[in-house]
Amino acid sequence: MLKQQALDLPVNPRYSFETFVQCDGNSTALEFSRKLADPSEPENLLYLYGPAGSGKTHLLNAIGGKLCGNSYNILSCQDLKIPINVDSACLLVDDLEQMPDNPDLRNALWEEFNHYYAKGHILAFAGRLPPRDIPNIDEHLVSRLLWGLVAHLDVSDEHSRYMLILKLAQDRHILIPDDVISWLLSVLPRDVGSLLEASDALYRAALQHKCRINLRLAKELFITKP
């Protein structure tokens, strides 16, 4: 059995199905995650993949919270150590592409998978890469992941990015006007990390200046002056 620290994310009602921002690029992932967490559904295995910030960890938390309440943890493959020990009724594993090139760890994760799978427990994995592209995991595990539900999350389209900025603002109880959001989407890189950084920068600037977020404030922050 593997033992290591759980992913450093609190059990928080924000990470629920109800608070997940649904858009075209993640609707299948949300549907499959709900199925996995529904005791009346036969599915018990899910793999989610997509870029950082696309909502994979949010959905793992939502699955764990729905099935186990506060009694779950999420293992991160970047921190895996032997022995692996999961004190939960479901196996939730994140950052699968960060599995070290270590045969003992690879075998231990495969054994942990079999332990849960044989008992019919819920297993949900997440990573940035499609199953066949994940390095350093057992080939049998790749095959099993392909047997289960597989969903890609892609929030790079305009509507998805718009919804993400709105959600970030709602979480902070602030208002970002539509003209500011539209301008941000036209000048920022398309990755989710840039949206997160921009939203936080706007939030801090508004607090510092004790003003509402507006287009002038956004341009002062994000237009490079000669």
Secondary structure, 3 states (H helix, E strand, C coil): CECCCECCCCCCCCCCCCCCCCCCCCHHHHHHHHHHCCCCCCCCEEEEECCCCCCHHHHHHHHHHHHHCCCCCCEEHHHCCCCECCCCCEEEEECHHHCCCCHHHHHHHHHHHHHHHHCCCEEEEEECCCHHHCCCCCHHHHHHHHHCEEEECCCCCHHHHHHHHHHHHHHCCCCCCHHHHHHHHHHCCCCHHHHHHHHHHHHHHHHHHCCCCCHHHHHHHHCCCC
